[in-house]
Structure formats: C-alpha cells, structure tokens
Amino acid sequence: GLPDDSFEVLPRWFHRVQVTNPGSITFFKKDSANKFKYAFLAFGASIRGYKLMRKVISIDGAHLTSKFKGTLLGASAQDGNFNLYPIAFAIVDSENDASWDWFLKCLLNIIPDENDLVFVSDRAASIASGLSGNYPLAHHGLCTFHLQKNLETHFRGSSLIPVYYAASRVYTKTEFDSLFWEITNSDKKLAQYLWEVDVRKWSRAYSPSNRYNIMTSNLAESVNALLKQNREYPIVCLFESIRSIMTRWFNERCEESSQHPSAVTINVGKKMKASYDTST
C-alpha cells in the first residue's frame, strides 16, 4: 500500500505483536488533530532478557528517509557475549525535548531508575533534559568518541587528544589524575574544557557507576547503521524489519549457546584464555 496506509495499519500491527510476542510493550500517541505523533515498541524477549544484562544503556536517534521523515530513537545494551542487544525503539518527529521525554517515560516501564544504571549518549541537550526528568537516580555518561570529535574541532592538531583518550579509559583515579595533570600542564584551556564537561561523565575512573567496557554510544549507533536502508520504509515495514532481524539474532544466539558447555559465554572464554596465555 501507500506510505499513508501504514499509519492506519500500525495499531492493528501493535495488537498482533502483543498477541504473538507475550510481554511486548507498545505505546501510540496522537496529536491534537488526532493524527499520528509517536510510536514505541519493545519486544517481550528483549524485556525479559534485559534482567540479565549489565545496566549500561546506549541511546541515540537516526533520521528516517521515508515520505513522512521523522526520527528513529533506540535504546540498546550489550549481552554477555558482547553482542548488540536492542531493547526498545520509537518513531518520533525529531530529536527534541518532547520526543526524548516521551521515549524515556515509555522506557521506564522496562528499565527502572536505579543508582547503578548508566545511560551513554552524545551531548544532546534534549537527552540530558529527558534523563534528568525521568531518570534522576541514573548516571548520564557521555560518549567518549563524540567528545573526542569535539576536541578535534576545538583544539585542532593537539597532541594531547591521545592523552585524553587514555585518561577516559584507565580504571583507577591515580592513573587518571596523572594523565589529567599532563593535560593541565601542557594546555590549560583544553584541561578546563574537559573539566567543565564533567570528568564523571567521560572518565571510567571517576564515573559514579560502572560503565564496564561501554565508553561510547556505538551500541545504539550500530543498530542505526544496520537499519540505514530500512529507514526508507513506511512505519509498519520498518518495525516489521526490526522484528525480523531480532527474531533471527535471538534464534541464532539461542542455538549457539545451547551447544556451548562452558559456564561463561564464548567470547568471555576467549578473553579469559588470552589473558591466561599472556600471564604464563
């Protein structure tokens, strides 16, 4: 059918998702003229599996290229085998305060606000505002890659950017302080810029909650990249393509894990073996 028809089909498709995928959560919002405004989707399998994930969530948005444009918002985690683990999606008009606030309100039905929860994103003011309003207990960590790109723009050619990168990833405050002292001694403006951004938001050592290995918003951005062509589709076709991809992923991972006898995941086992081989 026509792209316009897809919006009429969406409520029925959401209903079928909830019938055939138990535990799925969908939300649909209309504007004052009774026309489509927002749509939110989280599959039951993703919701149930989130309980086993580390509490670090990557969020991001990507422009749609279909007839009616709009933006796809997403929240993703990383599973125990370091795979992408999409949790929720929403289609909104654009990345603004109202759309991010609505998306995060919907997400609260799946991911409760907790002190040890971390959201990783770029420095978009709308995301920061939405998180402070809906997740006041959670920590908002910045994507270190986006921050590095800002440094490359504002401090072009600086030899201290690799030092910033190293400082963002060290585990102890002693190591961080040593590297940050090197930045301060060499370029006080760069050090001030990083300090004003808030070291707790971009350094692993000073983060109030554990970010583990997730220092960028690459999880959400990888999902956006995967769906680059699909973002041309009408709304129901886009959601259906997401369902198809996730069904395949979950099935393949289930098959792989059922044949894996170890108590740890495949990739964790490989990292453990590599560490053991290095230490002997």
C-alpha positions in Angstrom: 0.0 0.0 0.0 0.9 3.7 0.2 3.0 5.1 3.0 -0.1 6.8 4.4 -1.8 3.5 4.8 0.9 2.3 7.1 -0.1 4.6 9.9 -3.7 3.2 9.8 -2.3 -0.4 10.0 0.0 0.4 12.9 -2.5 0.0 15.8 -3.5 -3.4 14.5 0.1 -4.5 13.9 0.9 -3.4 17.5 -2.0 -5.5 18.7 -0.7 -8.6 16.8 2.8 -8.0 18.3 1.4 -8.2 21.8 -0.7 -11.3 21.0 2.2 -13.2 19.3 5.1 -11.9 21.4 3.9 -12.1 25.0 5.2 -9.4 27.3 5.8 -6.9 24.5 5.1 -3.3 25.3 3.7 -0.8 22.7 2.6 2.8 23.0 0.9 5.0 20.5 0.3 8.8 20.8 -1.7 11.1 18.6 -1.6 14.9 18.4 -4.4 17.4 19.0 -5.6 16.8 15.4 -5.9 13.1 16.1 -3.0 12.3 13.8 0.0 10.1 14.5 2.7 11.6 16.6 4.8 9.0 18.4 5.1 5.2 18.5 7.0 3.0 20.9 7.9 -0.7 20.6 9.8 -3.2 22.9 9.5 -6.9 22.3 8.8 -9.3 25.2 12.0 -11.3 24.6 14.1 -8.1 24.9 12.3 -7.1 28.0 12.8 -10.4 29.7 16.4 -10.7 28.7 17.3 -7.2 30.0 17.3 -8.6 33.5 20.5 -10.5 32.7 22.3 -7.5 31.1 24.8 -5.1 32.7 23.0 -1.9 33.5 24.6 0.3 30.8 22.2 1.5 28.1 23.2 3.3 24.9 20.6 5.7 23.4 20.7 7.5 20.1 18.5 8.8 17.3 18.6 8.5 13.5 16.8 10.3 10.8 14.2 8.4 8.7 14.2 8.9 4.9 10.7 7.7 4.2 8.0 10.0 2.7 7.0 11.5 6.1 10.6 11.7 7.5 10.8 11.6 11.3 13.4 10.1 13.6 14.0 6.6 15.0 15.0 6.6 18.7 16.6 3.5 20.2 18.0 2.0 23.4 20.4 -0.9 23.3 22.5 -2.9 25.8 25.3 -5.4 25.3 24.8 -9.0 26.2 27.2 -11.4 27.9 28.8 -12.3 24.6 29.5 -8.7 23.7 26.7 -8.7 21.1 24.3 -5.9 20.4 21.1 -6.2 22.5 18.3 -3.9 21.2 15.8 -3.1 23.9 13.3 -0.5 22.6 12.6 1.6 19.6 10.4 4.7 19.0 9.4 6.7 15.9 9.0 10.4 16.6 9.0 13.7 14.7 12.6 14.8 15.6 15.1 14.7 18.4 13.6 17.4 20.7 12.8 17.8 24.4 9.3 16.5 24.0 10.1 13.4 22.0 13.0 12.3 24.2 10.9 12.9 27.3 8.1 10.7 25.9 10.5 8.0 24.8 12.2 7.8 28.2 8.8 7.8 30.0 7.9 4.8 28.0 11.3 3.2 28.7 10.6 3.5 32.4 8.1 0.7 32.0 11.0 -1.6 31.1 14.1 -0.1 32.8 13.5 1.2 36.3 15.5 4.2 37.6 18.4 3.0 39.8 21.6 4.3 41.2 23.8 1.8 39.3 22.1 2.4 36.0 24.1 4.2 33.3 22.9 5.9 30.1 25.5 6.6 27.4 24.8 9.1 24.7 26.2 12.2 22.9 25.9 15.6 24.4 22.5 16.5 23.0 20.7 18.8 25.4 17.3 17.1 24.8 18.7 13.8 26.0 20.2 15.3 29.1 16.9 17.1 29.9 14.9 13.9 29.4 17.2 11.8 31.6 17.2 14.3 34.4 13.4 14.4 34.4 12.8 10.7 34.1 15.9 9.0 35.5 17.2 11.3 38.3 19.0 8.4 40.0 20.8 7.1 37.0 24.1 8.3 35.8 24.4 10.0 32.4 27.7 9.1 30.8 29.0 10.8 27.6 30.2 9.0 24.5 34.0 9.5 24.6 34.1 9.2 20.8 31.8 12.2 20.3 33.7 14.2 22.9 36.9 13.4 21.1 35.5 14.7 17.8 34.6 17.9 19.6 38.2 18.2 20.9 39.5 17.7 17.4 37.3 20.6 16.2 38.0 23.0 19.1 41.7 22.0 19.6 42.7 21.1 16.1 46.1 19.4 15.9 46.5 19.0 19.6 48.9 16.2 20.6 47.1 15.8 23.9 44.0 14.1 22.4 45.5 10.6 22.7 46.2 11.5 26.4 42.5 12.4 26.8 41.6 9.0 25.2 43.9 7.2 27.6 42.6 9.1 30.6 39.0 8.3 29.7 39.7 4.6 29.8 42.0 4.0 32.8 40.4 2.2 35.8 42.0 4.0 38.8 41.8 7.6 39.9 45.6 7.6 40.5 46.2 6.8 36.8 43.6 9.3 35.7 45.0 12.1 37.9 48.5 11.5 36.4 47.2 11.8 32.8 45.0 14.8 33.5 47.9 16.5 35.2 49.8 16.0 32.0 47.0 17.7 30.0 46.8 20.6 32.5 50.5 21.3 32.4 50.5 21.4 28.6 47.2 23.1 27.7 45.2 24.7 30.5 42.3 25.6 28.1 41.9 22.0 27.0 42.0 20.9 30.6 39.4 23.5 31.5 37.2 22.4 28.7 37.3 18.7 29.8 36.8 19.7 33.4 33.7 21.8 32.6 32.2 18.9 30.6 32.5 17.0 33.9 35.1 14.2 34.3 32.5 12.0 35.9 30.6 11.8 32.6 33.6 10.8 30.4 36.1 9.0 32.6 35.8 5.4 33.7 37.8 6.1 36.9 35.5 8.9 38.2 32.2 7.5 36.9 29.9 7.1 39.9 28.5 3.9 38.3 30.3 1.1 36.5 30.4 1.6 32.7 32.4 -1.6 32.2 33.7 -1.6 28.6 31.0 0.6 27.2 32.6 4.0 26.8 30.8 5.1 23.6 27.2 5.1 22.2 28.4 2.7 19.5 25.8 0.1 20.5 22.9 2.3 19.5 24.7 3.8 16.5 25.5 0.3 15.2 21.8 -0.5 15.2 21.1 2.7 13.4 23.7 1.8 10.8 22.2 -1.7 10.4 18.8 -0.1 9.7 20.1 2.5 7.2 18.3 1.1 4.2 15.2 0.1 6.3 14.8 3.7 7.4 13.4 4.3 4.0 10.4 2.1 4.7 6.9 3.0 5.8 6.5 2.8 9.6 5.0 -0.7 9.8 7.5 -2.1 7.3 10.3 -0.6 9.4 9.1 -2.1 12.6 8.5 -5.4 10.9 12.1 -5.4 9.5 13.3 -4.8 13.1 11.2 -7.7 14.3 12.6 -10.0 11.6 16.3 -9.1 12.4 15.8 -9.6 16.1 14.0 -12.9 15.6 16.9 -14.2 13.6 19.5 -12.9 16.1 17.8 -14.4 19.1 17.3 -17.7 17.3 21.0 -17.9 16.2 22.3 -16.9 19.6 20.0 -19.5 21.3 21.3 -22.2 19.0 24.9 -21.2 19.6 24.6 -21.0 23.4 22.7 -24.4 23.6 25.8 -26.0 22.1 28.2 -24.2 24.4 29.0 -26.2 27.5 31.0 -23.6 29.5 29.7 -21.6 32.4 30.9 -18.4 30.7 30.0 -17.1 27.2 32.1 -17.9 24.2 33.8 -14.5 23.8 34.3 -14.2 27.5 36.0 -17.6 27.5 38.3 -16.4 24.6 39.3 -13.3 26.6 40.0 -15.4 29.7 42.2 -17.8 27.7 44.1 -14.9 26.1 44.7 -13.4 29.5 45.8 -16.7 30.9 48.2 -17.4 27.9 49.7 -13.9 28.3 50.3 -14.4 32.0 52.1 -17.7 31.7 
